[in-house]
Amino acid sequence: MIACINGEVLSLQKDKVVIRLGGLGIETYVGKRVLDQYHPGDILFLHTYLVVREDALMLFGFESEMEREFFSLLIGVNGVGPKTALNILSTLTVDAIRNAVLSEQPDVFARVPGIGKKGAQKIILSLQGRVGSEEEFGIPRVSDVDTEIIDALTSLGYSVVEAQTALQSLPKDAPQGVEERLYLALQYFSK
């Protein structure tokens, strides 16, 4: 398996980069963050995952080993192919994926383009017990109040990830009422 690649970016395309490696140009599928961050001529190091198909060899690149591990977990879910898994990792961070699985929030995955509600629930079920435990990562269970706040923020146009980030920014001694917590969460966006 090709574990990593390091070389000069020759070109950027819609969902991949071509990296010069010796005298070869290696086509590597990458997420949006990599495409936005690098330009032709830059040196790029990626952790890679080689997908072997009957009709193609496809190399997928990631900025961290953890992203590569989660890619491997995601493509193990029935119905999630490598491009869909890469799309999930382009939309959500590893922490957001782990939090969604541990908190059993399929809505987080349903917000990813190309993932429906049933697919999101399938991902949650398939990854449970495979991304660590709540105690290990200090992820508390999401209360009914916080679920209401996430729903309210997403109905206002914020993404689920933005809503979760706003909730995580609340002080530990924040009031437990829906209105008060929503008000504090909205203040996060005005900073």
Backbone as a printed PyTorch tensor [residue, N CA C, xyz], in Angstrom:
tensor([[[  0.8350,  -1.1830,   0.0000],
         [  0.0000,   0.0000,   0.0000],
         [  0.8800,   1.2460,   0.0000]],

        [[  0.4200,   2.2920,  -0.6120],
         [  1.1270,   3.5660,  -0.6190],
         [  0.6600,   4.3260,   0.6200]],

        [[  1.5250,   4.4710,   1.6160],
         [  1.1300,   5.0640,   2.9020],
         [  1.1460,   6.5800,   2.8870]],

        [[  2.0440,   7.1830,   2.1080],
         [  2.1060,   8.6360,   2.0610],
         [  2.7640,   9.0740,   0.7590]],

        [[  2.6020,  10.3370,   0.4560],
         [  3.1750,  10.9130,  -0.7580],
         [  3.6360,  12.3290,  -0.4250]],

        [[  4.7860,  12.6970,  -0.9820],
         [  5.3410,  14.0230,  -0.7290],
         [  5.9450,  14.5180,  -2.0370]],

        [[  5.4650,  15.6480,  -2.5110],
         [  6.0010,  16.1720,  -3.7500],
         [  5.4030,  17.5150,  -4.1110]],

        [[  5.7910,  17.9950,  -5.2860],
         [  5.3390,  19.2920,  -5.7750],
         [  3.9720,  19.1680,  -6.4320]],

        [[  3.0850,  20.0990,  -6.1280],
         [  1.7710,  20.1290,  -6.7480],
         [  1.9310,  20.6300,  -8.1850]],

        [[  1.5520,  19.7940,  -9.1440],
         [  1.6190,  20.1900, -10.5480],
         [  0.3370,  20.8690, -10.9930]],

        [[ -0.7990,  20.3120, -10.5810],
         [ -2.0780,  20.9180, -10.9560],
         [ -3.1530,  20.5550,  -9.9480]],

        [[ -4.1690,  21.4020,  -9.9010],
         [ -5.3300,  21.1950,  -9.0470],
         [ -6.5480,  21.0710,  -9.9480]],

        [[ -7.3780,  20.0860,  -9.6610],
         [ -8.6090,  19.9140, -10.4170],
         [ -9.7720,  19.9530,  -9.4410]],

        [[-10.9600,  19.6260,  -9.8980],
         [-12.1700,  19.7520,  -9.0840],
         [-12.0760,  18.9860,  -7.7660]],

        [[-11.5890,  17.7670,  -7.7900],
         [-11.5440,  16.9460,  -6.5850],
         [-10.2250,  16.2060,  -6.4090]],

        [[ -9.2000,  16.6400,  -7.1320],
         [ -7.9150,  15.9510,  -7.0310],
         [ -6.7560,  16.8800,  -7.3540]],

        [[ -5.5700,  16.4210,  -6.9570],
         [ -4.3380,  17.1230,  -7.2890],
         [ -3.4330,  16.1510,  -8.0310]],

        [[ -2.5370,  16.7130,  -8.8240],
         [ -1.4910,  15.9030,  -9.4450],
         [ -0.1960,  16.3230,  -8.7650]],

        [[  0.4950,  15.3400,  -8.1790],
         [  1.7190,  15.5950,  -7.4200],
         [  2.8910,  14.9500,  -8.1500]],

        [[  3.9680,  15.7480,  -8.3350],
         [  5.1800,  15.2240,  -8.9790],
         [  5.9280,  14.3740,  -7.9570]],

        [[  6.1730,  13.1340,  -8.3220],
         [  6.9130,  12.2120,  -7.4780],
         [  7.9750,  11.5760,  -8.3590]],

        [[  9.2160,  12.0500,  -8.2270],
         [ 10.2610,  11.6160,  -9.1470],
         [  9.9100,  12.1340, -10.5310]],

        [[  9.8280,  11.2610, -11.4990],
         [  9.4580,  11.6600, -12.8520],
         [  7.9980,  11.3990, -13.1680]],

        [[  7.2140,  11.0670, -12.1640],
         [  5.8040,  10.7250, -12.3790],
         [  4.8890,  11.8200, -11.8420]],

        [[  3.7050,  11.9160, -12.4060],
         [  2.6520,  12.7760, -11.8720],
         [  1.5880,  11.8740, -11.2740]],

        [[  1.4440,  11.8830,  -9.9670],
         [  0.5130,  10.9950,  -9.2670],
         [ -0.7850,  11.7410,  -8.9820]],

        [[ -1.8730,  11.2320,  -9.5410],
         [ -3.1910,  11.8180,  -9.3450],
         [ -3.7440,  11.3320,  -8.0030]],

        [[ -4.1090,  12.2770,  -7.1430],
         [ -4.5730,  11.9460,  -5.7970],
         [ -5.8560,  12.7100,  -5.4950]],

        [[ -6.8940,  11.9840,  -5.1210],
         [ -8.1550,  12.6190,  -4.7390],
         [ -7.9960,  13.2050,  -3.3430]],

        [[ -8.4240,  14.4410,  -3.1820],
         [ -8.2910,  15.1400,  -1.8950],
         [ -9.5730,  15.8900,  -1.5910]],

        [[ -9.6820,  16.3180,  -0.3340],
         [-10.8340,  17.0900,   0.1070],
         [-10.7170,  18.5560,  -0.2410]],

        [[-11.7900,  19.2650,  -0.0300],
         [-11.8630,  20.6880,  -0.3710],
         [-10.8430,  21.5280,   0.3920]],

        [[-10.5850,  21.1810,   1.6540],
         [ -9.6220,  21.9640,   2.4410],
         [ -8.2350,  21.9500,   1.8080]],

        [[ -7.8190,  20.7990,   1.2990],
         [ -6.5050,  20.7020,   0.6400],
         [ -6.5250,  21.5150,  -0.6460]],

        [[ -7.5910,  21.3960,  -1.4170],
         [ -7.6750,  22.1370,  -2.6850],
         [ -7.6400,  23.6440,  -2.4500]],

        [[ -8.2530,  24.1020,  -1.3630],
         [ -8.2780,  25.5330,  -1.0640],
         [ -6.9490,  26.0500,  -0.5250]],

        [[ -6.1780,  25.1740,   0.0770],
         [ -4.9660,  25.5840,   0.7870],
         [ -3.7130,  25.5840,  -0.0870]],

        [[ -3.6620,  24.7420,  -1.1060],
         [ -2.4340,  24.5790,  -1.8900],
         [ -2.5980,  25.1140,  -3.3100]],

        [[ -1.4490,  25.4090,  -3.9330],
         [ -1.3980,  25.9500,  -5.2930],
         [ -0.2920,  25.2290,  -6.0650]],

        [[ -0.3380,  25.2630,  -7.3970],
         [  0.7540,  24.6510,  -8.1700],
         [  2.1020,  25.2280,  -7.7380]],

        [[  3.0690,  24.3350,  -7.5850],
         [  4.4010,  24.7280,  -7.1520],
         [  4.6390,  24.4920,  -5.6700]],

        [[  3.5700,  24.3790,  -4.8700],
         [  3.7100,  24.1030,  -3.4390],
         [  4.1440,  22.6590,  -3.2230]],

        [[  4.8290,  22.4180,  -2.1220],
         [  5.1840,  21.0580,  -1.7240],
         [  4.0720,  20.5530,  -0.8080]],

        [[  3.6050,  19.3670,  -1.0960],
         [  2.4500,  18.8050,  -0.3790],
         [  2.7950,  17.4200,   0.1530]],

        [[  2.4990,  17.1860,   1.4300],
         [  2.6530,  15.8700,   2.0480],
         [  1.2680,  15.3720,   2.4200]],

        [[  0.9410,  14.1570,   1.9870],
         [ -0.3590,  13.5700,   2.2930],
         [ -0.2070,  12.1440,   2.7770]],

        [[ -1.0240,  11.7590,   3.7470],
         [ -1.1890,  10.3630,   4.1180],
         [ -2.1860,   9.8130,   3.1070]],

        [[ -1.9410,   8.6360,   2.5890],
         [ -2.7720,   8.1570,   1.4770],
         [ -3.4310,   6.8140,   1.7630]],

        [[ -4.4620,   6.5650,   0.9790],
         [ -5.1950,   5.3000,   1.0180],
         [ -5.4360,   4.9040,  -0.4330]],

        [[ -4.9740,   3.7290,  -0.8090],
         [ -5.1220,   3.2490,  -2.1830],
         [ -6.3620,   2.3680,  -2.2780]],

        [[ -7.2830,   2.7550,  -3.1450],
         [ -8.4940,   1.9700,  -3.3910],
         [ -8.2930,   1.2250,  -4.6990]],

        [[ -8.3800,  -0.0890,  -4.6260],
         [ -8.1810,  -0.9270,  -5.8020],
         [ -9.5470,  -1.4220,  -6.2660]],

        [[ -9.8870,  -1.0700,  -7.4770],
         [-11.1350,  -1.5150,  -8.0940],
         [-10.7820,  -2.3630,  -9.3150]],

        [[-11.7490,  -3.0570,  -9.8080],
         [-11.5290,  -3.8940, -10.9760],
         [-11.0680,  -3.0670, -12.1700]],

        [[-11.5890,  -1.8610, -12.2810],
         [-11.2890,  -1.0270, -13.4400],
         [-10.4370,   0.1970, -13.1290]],

        [[ -9.9870,   0.3520, -11.8800],
         [ -9.2250,   1.5620, -11.5550],
         [ -8.4370,   1.4000, -10.2640]],

        [[ -7.3450,   2.1550, -10.1840],
         [ -6.5900,   2.3460,  -8.9500],
         [ -6.7640,   3.8160,  -8.5870]],

        [[ -7.2860,   4.0950,  -7.4000],
         [ -7.5270,   5.4890,  -6.9960],
         [ -6.8000,   5.7440,  -5.6860]],

        [[ -6.0200,   6.8190,  -5.6670],
         [ -5.2720,   7.1990,  -4.4810],
         [ -5.9850,   8.3840,  -3.8270]],

        [[ -6.2770,   8.2630,  -2.5280],
         [ -6.9410,   9.3200,  -1.7750],
         [ -5.9580,   9.8610,  -0.7520]],

        [[ -5.8800,  11.1940,  -0.6420],
         [ -4.9060,  11.8230,   0.2350],
         [ -5.5460,  12.6070,   1.3660]],

        [[ -4.8670,  12.5940,   2.5350],
         [ -5.3840,  13.2390,   3.7410],
         [ -4.2590,  13.9530,   4.4650]],

        [[ -4.5990,  15.0390,   5.1350],
         [ -3.5920,  15.8170,   5.8520],
         [ -3.1430,  15.1490,   7.1500]],

        [[ -3.9550,  14.2690,   7.7100],
         [ -3.5760,  13.6020,   8.9630],
         [ -3.8700,  12.1060,   8.8820]],

        [[ -3.1640,  11.3630,   9.7310],
         [ -3.4050,   9.9240,   9.7990],
         [ -4.8100,   9.6340,  10.3210]],

        [[ -5.3020,  10.4870,  11.2180],
         [ -6.6460,  10.2950,  11.7780],
         [ -7.7070,  10.4080,  10.6820]],

        [[ -7.5410,  11.3760,   9.7700],
         [ -8.4860,  11.4920,   8.6510],
         [ -8.4560,  10.2190,   7.8070]],

        [[ -7.2550,   9.6830,   7.5710],
         [ -7.1400,   8.4450,   6.7850],
         [ -7.8380,   7.2900,   7.5070]],

        [[ -7.6800,   7.2070,   8.8340],
         [ -8.3470,   6.1510,   9.5940],
         [ -9.8690,   6.2660,   9.4860]],

        [[-10.3830,   7.4830,   9.6060],
         [-11.8280,   7.6760,   9.5060],
         [-12.3210,   7.3980,   8.0950]],

        [[-11.5130,   7.7160,   7.0830],
         [-11.8540,   7.3720,   5.7030],
         [-12.0320,   5.8560,   5.5870]],

        [[-11.0930,   5.1230,   6.1680],
         [-11.1680,   3.6650,   6.1360],
         [-12.4250,   3.1580,   6.8400]],

        [[-12.7700,   3.7560,   7.9670],
         [-14.0000,   3.3770,   8.6690],
         [-15.2370,   3.6880,   7.8280]],

        [[-15.2490,   4.8630,   7.2150],
         [-16.4210,   5.2830,   6.4320],
         [-16.6390,   4.4040,   5.2100]],

        [[-15.5680,   4.0250,   4.5050],
         [-15.7810,   3.1860,   3.3120],
         [-16.1640,   1.7570,   3.6910]],

        [[-16.0190,   1.4200,   4.9770],
         [-16.4760,   0.1200,   5.4620],
         [-17.9790,   0.0810,   5.7050]],

        [[-18.6150,   1.2320,   5.6570],
         [-20.0680,   1.2980,   5.8380],
         [-20.7320,   0.9290,   4.5140]],

        [[-21.6630,   0.0050,   4.5730],
         [-22.3580,  -0.4350,   3.3630],
         [-23.0580,   0.7530,   2.6990]],

        [[-22.7560,   0.9930,   1.4270],
         [-23.3790,   2.0870,   0.6870],
         [-22.5540,   3.3610,   0.6540]],

        [[-21.4390,   3.3990,   1.3820],
         [-20.5700,   4.5780,   1.3690],
         [-19.3110,   4.2250,   0.5740]],

        [[-19.1780,   4.8470,  -0.5880],
         [-18.0080,   4.6380,  -1.4140],
         [-16.9000,   5.6040,  -1.0580]],

        [[-15.7440,   5.4640,  -1.7080],
         [-14.6200,   6.3330,  -1.3640],
         [-14.8680,   7.8150,  -1.6400]],

        [[-15.5660,   8.1470,  -2.7070],
         [-15.8060,   9.5620,  -2.9830],
         [-16.8050,  10.1640,  -1.9870]],

        [[-17.7740,   9.3800,  -1.5720],
         [-18.7190,   9.8450,  -0.5560],
         [-18.0050,  10.0220,   0.7800]],

        [[-17.1400,   9.0730,   1.1280],
         [-16.3690,   9.1830,   2.3720],
         [-15.4870,  10.4280,   2.3500]],

        [[-14.8650,  10.7000,   1.2070],
         [-14.0360,  11.8960,   1.0820],
         [-14.8870,  13.1600,   1.2030]],

        [[-16.0930,  13.1170,   0.6530],
         [-17.0140,  14.2500,   0.7550],
         [-17.4070,  14.4980,   2.2190]],

        [[-17.6150,  13.4270,   2.9760],
         [-17.9400,  13.5610,   4.4000],
         [-16.7800,  14.2300,   5.1280]],

        [[-15.5530,  13.7670,   4.8490],
         [-14.3800,  14.3370,   5.5110],
         [-14.0720,  15.7530,   5.0340]],

        [[-14.5680,  16.1240,   3.8630],
         [-14.4020,  17.5010,   3.3890],
         [-15.3810,  18.4390,   4.0840]],

        [[-16.5350,  17.8920,   4.4560],
         [-17.5920,  18.6950,   5.0660],
         [-17.4680,  18.7490,   6.5840]],

        [[-17.1050,  17.6220,   7.1950],
         [-17.0520,  17.5140,   8.6550],
         [-15.6300,  17.2150,   9.1280]],

        [[-15.2790,  17.7250,  10.2730],
         [-13.9860,  17.3820,  10.8580],
         [-14.0920,  16.0030,  11.5030]],

        [[-12.9490,  15.4070,  11.8030],
         [-12.9170,  14.1160,  12.4810],
         [-13.6390,  14.2220,  13.8300]],

        [[-13.4030,  15.3180,  14.5520],
         [-14.0770,  15.5050,  15.8450],
         [-15.5870,  15.6100,  15.6900]],

        [[-16.0500,  16.2890,  14.6420],
         [-17.4940,  16.4120,  14.4100],
         [-18.0970,  15.0480,  14.0710]],

        [[-17.3740,  14.2380,  13.3120],
         [-17.8520,  12.8870,  12.9760],
         [-17.9380,  12.0420,  14.2440]],

        [[-16.8620,  12.0750,  15.0300],
         [-16.8290,  11.2830,  16.2670],
         [-17.9580,  11.7260,  17.2030]],

        [[-18.1280,  13.0280,  17.3620],
         [-19.1730,  13.5610,  18.2410],
         [-20.5540,  13.1430,  17.7500]],

        [[-20.7830,  13.2000,  16.4390],
         [-22.0870,  12.8170,  15.8790],
         [-22.3820,  11.3420,  16.1310]],

        [[-21.3650,  10.5010,  15.9910],
         [-21.5570,   9.0630,  16.2160],
         [-21.8100,   8.7870,  17.6920]],

        [[-20.9700,   9.3590,  18.5620],
         [-21.1110,   9.1030,  19.9980],
         [-22.3900,   9.6940,  20.5680]],

        [[-22.8500,  10.8020,  19.9960],
         [-24.0800,  11.4500,  20.4630],
         [-25.3080,  10.9720,  19.6970]],

        [[-25.0850,  10.0680,  18.7500],
         [-26.1570,   9.5180,  17.9150],
         [-26.9790,  10.6190,  17.2530]],

        [[-26.3030,  11.4470,  16.4620],
         [-26.9450,  12.5530,  15.7540],
         [-26.8250,  12.3610,  14.2380]],

        [[-27.7240,  11.5980,  13.6380],
         [-27.6420,  11.3770,  12.1960],
         [-27.8380,  12.6570,  11.3810]],

        [[-28.4730,  13.6780,  11.9830],
         [-28.6820,  14.9380,  11.2620],
         [-27.3740,  15.5680,  10.8150]],

        [[-26.3100,  15.3410,  11.5740],
         [-25.0090,  15.8920,  11.1990],
         [-24.5810,  15.3270,   9.8450]],

        [[-24.7210,  14.0290,   9.6630],
         [-24.3460,  13.3970,   8.3960],
         [-25.3370,  13.7230,   7.2820]],

        [[-26.6020,  13.8880,   7.6570],
         [-27.6270,  14.1840,   6.6490],
         [-27.4010,  15.5460,   5.9990]],

        [[-26.6400,  16.4190,   6.6380],
         [-26.3280,  17.7390,   6.0720],
         [-25.2380,  17.6760,   5.0090]],

        [[-24.5320,  16.5470,   4.9200],
         [-23.4880,  16.3840,   3.9120],
         [-24.1580,  16.1230,   2.5650]],

        [[-23.7890,  16.8680,   1.5180],
         [-24.3950,  16.6340,   0.2070],
         [-24.2140,  15.1710,  -0.2260]],

        [[-25.3190,  14.5630,  -0.6420],
         [-25.2820,  13.1760,  -1.1070],
         [-25.6110,  12.1530,  -0.0390]],

        [[-25.8230,  12.5980,   1.1960],
         [-26.1710,  11.6810,   2.2860],
         [-27.5990,  11.9860,   2.7230]],

        [[-28.4540,  10.9830,   2.6460],
         [-29.8300,  11.1510,   3.0900],
         [-29.9890,  10.7100,   4.5330]],

        [[-31.2230,  10.7730,   5.0360],
         [-31.4770,  10.4100,   6.4290],
         [-31.1870,   8.9360,   6.6950]],

        [[-31.5860,   8.0660,   5.7740],
         [-31.3380,   6.6350,   5.9700],
         [-29.8510,   6.3290,   5.9170]],

        [[-29.1510,   6.9580,   4.9910],
         [-27.7060,   6.7680,   4.8960],
         [-26.9980,   7.2730,   6.1430]],

        [[-27.4780,   8.3940,   6.6800],
         [-26.8910,   8.9660,   7.8880],
         [-27.0910,   8.0210,   9.0770]],

        [[-28.2750,   7.4500,   9.1870],
         [-28.5410,   6.5100,  10.2750],
         [-27.6870,   5.2470,  10.1290]],

        [[-27.4900,   4.8090,   8.9000],
         [-26.6530,   3.6340,   8.6470],
         [-25.2020,   3.9060,   9.0660]],

        [[-24.7160,   5.1130,   8.7820],
         [-23.3470,   5.4840,   9.1760],
         [-23.2240,   5.4760,  10.6980]],

        [[-24.1980,   6.0690,  11.3800],
         [-24.1750,   6.1140,  12.8440],
         [-24.1270,   4.6970,  13.4180]],

        [[-25.0050,   3.8280,  12.9300],
         [-25.0630,   2.4560,  13.4400],
         [-23.7730,   1.6970,  13.1480]],

        [[-23.2240,   1.8810,  11.9640],
         [-22.0180,   1.1500,  11.5810],
         [-20.7820,   1.6030,  12.3460]],

        [[-20.7170,   2.8740,  12.7020],
         [-19.5180,   3.3950,  13.3570],
         [-19.5700,   3.3440,  14.8880]],

        [[-20.7450,   3.0250,  15.4400],
         [-20.8400,   2.9520,  16.8980],
         [-19.8900,   1.8830,  17.4250]],

        [[-19.1340,   2.2710,  18.4460],
         [-18.1730,   1.3460,  19.0390],
         [-16.8470,   1.2850,  18.3010]],

        [[-16.7220,   2.0200,  17.1960],
         [-15.4960,   1.9730,  16.3930],
         [-14.7400,   3.2980,  16.3850]],

        [[-15.3100,   4.3400,  16.9920],
         [-14.6590,   5.6520,  16.9860],
         [-14.1890,   6.0720,  18.3760]],

        [[-14.2150,   5.1490,  19.3290],
         [-13.8190,   5.4640,  20.6940],
         [-15.0470,   5.5790,  21.5720]],

        [[-14.8110,   5.9910,  22.8160],
         [-15.9240,   6.1210,  23.7610],
         [-16.0610,   7.5670,  24.2030]],

        [[-17.2080,   7.8780,  24.7570],
         [-17.4590,   9.2370,  25.2430],
         [-16.4800,   9.6020,  26.3520]],

        [[-16.1990,   8.6440,  27.2290],
         [-15.2930,   8.9020,  28.3390],
         [-13.8760,   9.1780,  27.8150]],

        [[-13.4760,   8.4220,  26.8080],
         [-12.1280,   8.5500,  26.2460],
         [-11.8770,   9.9450,  25.6840]],

        [[-12.8870,  10.5390,  25.0690],
         [-12.7280,  11.8350,  24.4260],
         [-13.4250,  12.9540,  25.1780]],

        [[-14.0200,  12.6360,  26.3210],
         [-14.6680,  13.6730,  27.1290],
         [-15.8680,  14.2940,  26.4410]],

        [[-16.5870,  13.5050,  25.6700],
         [-17.7530,  14.0200,  24.9560],
         [-19.0060,  13.7000,  25.7690]],

        [[-19.6550,  14.7070,  26.2980],
         [-20.8560,  14.4560,  27.0870],
         [-22.0490,  14.1160,  26.1890]],

        [[-22.9960,  13.4170,  26.7610],
         [-24.2360,  13.1480,  26.0400],
         [-24.9440,  14.4710,  25.7710]],

        [[-25.5730,  14.5850,  24.6170],
         [-26.2910,  15.8060,  24.2700],
         [-27.6630,  15.7400,  24.9240]],

        [[-27.9780,  16.7570,  25.7150],
         [-29.2560,  16.7870,  26.4210],
         [-30.3760,  17.1620,  25.4470]],

        [[-31.6250,  16.9580,  25.9070],
         [-32.7760,  17.3380,  25.0970],
         [-32.7950,  18.8450,  24.8530]],

        [[-32.3650,  19.6060,  25.8520],
         [-32.3140,  21.0670,  25.7180],
         [-31.3320,  21.4480,  24.6090]],

        [[-30.1470,  20.8360,  24.6330],
         [-29.1330,  21.1480,  23.6130],
         [-29.5860,  20.6960,  22.2220]],

        [[-30.3240,  19.6030,  22.1590],
         [-30.8660,  19.1560,  20.8720],
         [-31.8450,  20.1880,  20.3290]],

        [[-32.6810,  20.7540,  21.2220],
         [-33.6080,  21.8130,  20.7980],
         [-32.8540,  23.0390,  20.2930]],

        [[-31.7610,  23.3680,  20.9660],
         [-30.9660,  24.5290,  20.5610],
         [-30.3200,  24.2800,  19.2020]],

        [[-29.8000,  23.0900,  18.9960],
         [-29.2060,  22.7520,  17.6870],
         [-30.2650,  22.8630,  16.5970]],

        [[-31.4660,  22.3350,  16.8700],
         [-32.5560,  22.4300,  15.8880],
         [-32.9120,  23.8890,  15.5980]],

        [[-32.9570,  24.7030,  16.6450],
         [-33.2960,  26.1230,  16.4630],
         [-32.2210,  26.8310,  15.6360]],

        [[-30.9600,  26.5710,  15.9400],
         [-29.8760,  27.2300,  15.2090],
         [-29.8260,  26.7870,  13.7480]],

        [[-30.0750,  25.5040,  13.5040],
         [-30.0650,  25.0400,  12.1110],
         [-31.2600,  25.5890,  11.3360]],

        [[-32.3830,  25.7940,  12.0340],
         [-33.5290,  26.3950,  11.3390],
         [-33.2640,  27.8580,  11.0090]],

        [[-32.3260,  28.4790,  11.7270],
         [-31.9320,  29.8580,  11.4300],
         [-30.8770,  29.9350,  10.3160]],

        [[-30.4300,  28.7750,   9.8380],
         [-29.4930,  28.7580,   8.7190],
         [-28.0740,  28.3680,   9.0670]],

        [[-27.7950,  28.1410,  10.3390],
         [-26.4550,  27.7030,  10.7280],
         [-26.3310,  26.2020,  10.4610]],

        [[-25.1190,  25.7520,  10.1620],
         [-24.9040,  24.3220,   9.9460],
         [-24.9110,  23.6100,  11.2930]],

        [[-25.0620,  22.2930,  11.2650],
         [-25.0560,  21.5130,  12.5010],
         [-23.7020,  21.6590,  13.1950]],

        [[-22.6340,  21.6680,  12.4240],
         [-21.2980,  21.8100,  12.9920],
         [-21.1580,  23.1710,  13.6730]],

        [[-21.6520,  24.2350,  13.0300],
         [-21.6040,  25.5670,  13.6420],
         [-22.4320,  25.5980,  14.9290]],

        [[-23.6020,  24.9590,  14.8970],
         [-24.4630,  24.9270,  16.0780],
         [-23.7800,  24.1870,  17.2280]],

        [[-23.1300,  23.0610,  16.9170],
         [-22.4280,  22.3120,  17.9590],
         [-21.2580,  23.1150,  18.5200]],

        [[-20.5520,  23.8150,  17.6520],
         [-19.4310,  24.6470,  18.1040],
         [-19.9260,  25.7460,  19.0330]],

        [[-21.0500,  26.3690,  18.6820],
         [-21.6200,  27.4060,  19.5400],
         [-22.0020,  26.8280,  20.9020]],

        [[-22.5790,  25.6410,  20.9200],
         [-22.9440,  25.0050,  22.1860],
         [-21.7170,  24.6780,  23.0270]],

        [[-20.6680,  24.2090,  22.3660],
         [-19.4440,  23.8590,  23.0910],
         [-18.7630,  25.0950,  23.6680]],

        [[-19.0560,  26.2660,  23.1020],
         [-18.4420,  27.5000,  23.5990],
         [-19.1380,  28.0310,  24.8550]],

        [[-20.2930,  27.4760,  25.1800],
         [-21.0250,  27.9520,  26.3570],
         [-20.2370,  27.6420,  27.6290]],

        [[-20.2550,  28.5570,  28.5930],
         [-19.5550,  28.2840,  29.8530],
         [-20.2030,  27.1110,  30.5890]],

        [[-19.4100,  26.4370,  31.4000],
         [-19.8960,  25.2670,  32.1530],
         [-21.0480,  25.6280,  33.0800]],

        [[-21.0400,  26.8600,  33.5900],
         [-22.0840,  27.2690,  34.5270],
         [-23.2570,  27.9810,  33.8380]],

        [[-23.3970,  27.7800,  32.5360],
         [-24.4860,  28.4210,  31.7880],
         [-25.8300,  27.8690,  32.2630]],

        [[-26.8660,  28.7120,  32.2520],
         [-28.1970,  28.2480,  32.6620],
         [-28.6600,  27.0750,  31.7840]],

        [[-29.5410,  26.2550,  32.3140],
         [-29.9970,  25.0620,  31.6020],
         [-31.3000,  25.2720,  30.8340]],

        [[-31.8750,  26.4700,  30.8780],
         [-33.1050,  26.7490,  30.1480],
         [-32.8430,  26.9260,  28.6630]],

        [[-33.8010,  26.5310,  27.8470],
         [-33.6460,  26.6060,  26.3900],
         [-33.3960,  28.0430,  25.9340]],

        [[-34.2230,  28.9820,  26.4100],
         [-34.1090,  30.3630,  25.9460],
         [-32.7540,  30.9740,  26.3020]],

        [[-32.3170,  30.7380,  27.5520],
         [-31.0450,  31.3090,  27.9950],
         [-29.8730,  30.7250,  27.2180]],

        [[-29.8960,  29.4040,  27.0200],
         [-28.7870,  28.7490,  26.3030],
         [-28.7920,  29.1500,  24.8310]],

        [[-29.9740,  29.3060,  24.2530],
         [-30.0530,  29.7430,  22.8640],
         [-29.5140,  31.1610,  22.7170]],

        [[-29.8600,  32.0260,  23.6460],
         [-29.3670,  33.4040,  23.6220],
         [-27.8330,  33.4270,  23.6900]],

        [[-27.2600,  32.6330,  24.5940],
         [-25.8110,  32.5720,  24.7270],
         [-25.1580,  31.9790,  23.4690]],

        [[-25.7940,  30.9730,  22.8900],
         [-25.2610,  30.3570,  21.6690],
         [-25.2800,  31.3660,  20.5150]],

        [[-26.3250,  32.1640,  20.4180],
         [-26.4030,  33.1870,  19.3660],
         [-25.3350,  34.2660,  19.5610]],

        [[-24.9950,  34.5430,  20.7990],
         [-23.9260,  35.5200,  21.0630],
         [-22.5950,  35.0370,  20.5110]],

        [[-22.4010,  33.7290,  20.4660],
         [-21.1660,  33.1660,  19.9080],
         [-20.9770,  33.6240,  18.4530]],

        [[-22.0710,  33.6950,  17.6970],
         [-21.9840,  34.0570,  16.2880],
         [-21.7780,  35.5690,  16.0760]],

        [[-22.0390,  36.3680,  17.1020],
         [-21.8770,  37.8070,  16.9540],
         [-20.4630,  38.2760,  17.2890]],

        [[-19.6040,  37.3500,  17.6800],
         [-18.2130,  37.7140,  18.0280],
         [-17.4110,  38.0660,  16.8150]]])
